[in-house]
Amino acid sequence: MSENEFRTVKASQQVLKELMVPSYANFGGKVHGGIILSLMDKIAYTCAATHARCYCVTASIDSVDFLNPVEVGELLTLYASVNYVGKSSMEIGIKVVSEDFHKGIVKPTNTSYFTMVAVDEETRLPVQVPGLVLEDDVEVKRFLEGITRRKFKRTYKDELRQARRELDVEIDLGRLDGENCRLQR
Ligand SMILES: CC(C)(COP(=O)(O)OP(=O)(O)OC[C@H]1O[C@@H](n2cnc3c(N)ncnc32)[C@H](O)[C@@H]1OP(=O)(O)O)[C@@H](O)C(=O)NCCC(=O)NCCS
């Protein structure tokens, strides 16, 4: 791929619709969270591979908050867009909504950000992806937010690593005060 290659956000945007059938239900009768995560991974791959035009792997998934339960019989719609691209990585923003046909109600289910990395199919080493053409303010905002998220994730990882290194069970025992646990060593 040429270093000067750029593709629009719209060229790789995806929509995926899936009817929530009874076999997707968990013990509580609602759609299993894992089914939704699997569909999110599928659309993230399709979006990333369409932009990169090569094989991609999921490198990381941001936290996924389930805002509303999804019922069997509802239609789930997933929207995916490339928000940000680095050298070989792409941040895919995903929005999921569910629709109750009978009541005509559409409710948000979740939003998340998947980081996909384009890799060579044989060596499995990261390969460069095309840049993004940003055509309006929404796309510019999403790209800037992607830069911020990438920076925060690195800082978070570094700080977590540091905190784990500094943790001393005897010194930190006081932090258990008021927590929902009982010491029984
Ligand atoms: C993702 C993977 C290819 C990265 O390989 P690597 O040798 O660490 O490569 P690098 O350190 O050069 O990173 C390559 C890019 O991935 C990004 N990356 C690597 N690990 C990441 C992570 N955990 N989260 C977010 N981005 C990550 C880097 O920031 C870098 O981005 P850039 O090229 O845009 O700057 C490798 O870790 C891998 O193959 N992981 C397994 C993926 C997998 O099996 N997924 C599940 C099934 S698809």
The ligand as an ORCA input file, in Angstrom:
! r2SCAN-3c Opt
* xyz 0 1
  C      -2.472     -6.902     17.614
  C      -1.069     -7.417     17.246
  C      -1.015     -7.724     15.763
  C      -0.079     -6.284     17.565
  O       1.196     -6.776     17.302
  P       2.501     -6.084     17.941
  O       3.644     -6.912     17.581
  O       2.237     -5.756     19.365
  O       2.615     -4.792     17.074
  P       3.008     -3.316     17.466
  O       3.493     -3.168     18.871
  O       3.911     -2.870     16.346
  O       1.608     -2.558     17.343
  C       0.972     -2.442     16.109
  C      -0.207     -1.535     16.276
  O      -1.168     -2.182     17.106
  C      -1.508     -1.336     18.200
  N      -1.744     -2.211     19.336
  C      -1.018     -3.272     19.727
  N      -1.563     -3.831     20.826
  C      -2.657     -3.083     21.124
  C      -3.648     -3.157     22.156
  N      -3.621     -4.098     23.097
  N      -4.618     -2.243     22.152
  C      -4.681     -1.274     21.203
  N      -3.771     -1.155     20.192
  C      -2.783     -2.056     20.177
  C      -0.284     -0.448     18.401
  O      -0.625      0.749     19.077
  C       0.137     -0.202     16.978
  O      -0.674      0.794     16.391
  P      -0.144      1.751     15.211
  O       0.544      0.877     14.193
  O      -1.369      2.358     14.632
  O       0.783      2.728     15.830
  C      -0.671     -8.676     18.072
  O      -0.605     -8.323     19.439
  C      -1.634     -9.817     17.878
  O      -1.588    -10.525     16.871
  N      -2.518    -10.051     18.873
  C      -3.494    -11.112     18.814
  C      -4.748    -10.650     18.100
  C      -5.810    -11.699     18.164
  O      -5.537    -12.877     18.132
  N      -7.068    -11.231     18.302
  C      -8.198    -12.077     18.524
  C      -8.653    -12.830     17.336
  S      -8.798    -11.858     15.895
*
